[in-house]
Amino acid sequence: MKKRIDIHGTLEFPLVIGCAAFIRQSVGEPIRTSPVKHFIRLPSGVTYIQTQNTRYCLHPPAKAAATKEGRT
């Protein structure tokens, strides 16, 4: 069974089947995945990415964190 990783962050580049995904985490180091086999984007902004070894659940960065807890 593939492991599942939940990440809050954004994609560095558009997803392409057969190529690695580059993910910039909200907190932590950037991630480079193994080649993407399948992905789906939901209207909520969540992206599910399946690679050969792992399933990633990419959540958009929290709005509160982006606006420094409601302050602009």
N, C-alpha and C positions, 0 to 999 in steps of 0.2 A: 504494500500500500504506500502511496506517495505521501510525503509529509505535507502539511499545510502551514503556510506562513501568512499571518495578517500583518500588513504594513500600512502605515499612514505616510503618504508622500505623493509624488508625481512622476510621470514618465519623462525621461530626458529626450527621447525620440519616439516617433510613432512606432507602434508594434508591427512587426513583420513576421509572418510564419516562416520558420526556419532560421531566424536570426535571434541573437541574444536580445533581451530587454534590459535597458538601463534605467534603474529606479533611483530617484533621489528621495531618501527618507526624510521625514520632518525632523527626526532626531536620529543621529547616527551616520554611519558611513554609507556612501552610495552602494548599490547592489548591481552586479552584472549576473544575469541568469544564464542557464544553459539555453540552447535554442528553443524558441517558443513553438509549441505544437498546436495550441488552440487558445483563443481568448474570446471573451465576451464583455461588452460594456453595458452596464445597466443605466437606466435613466437617473437613478439616484447618484450617479457619479462613481460607483464602485466598479472596478474592473477585475475580472477573474482571469488569471493567466495560468495556463498549464504548460509546463515544460516536461522534458523527459524524466526528471527526477522529483519535481516539486509542483505543488499547486499554490499559487500566490493569490491572496485577496488584497487588492490595492484599494485603500480607502483614501478619498481626497483629504488633504490637510484640514484640521479642525478650523472652523471659521474664527472661533474665539482666539486661538493661538495666532492666526494670521493677523488679527486686528489688535493684538495685545490686550486680550480680555475686554473687548468692546470699545477700546479707545482707538481712534484713528490718527 
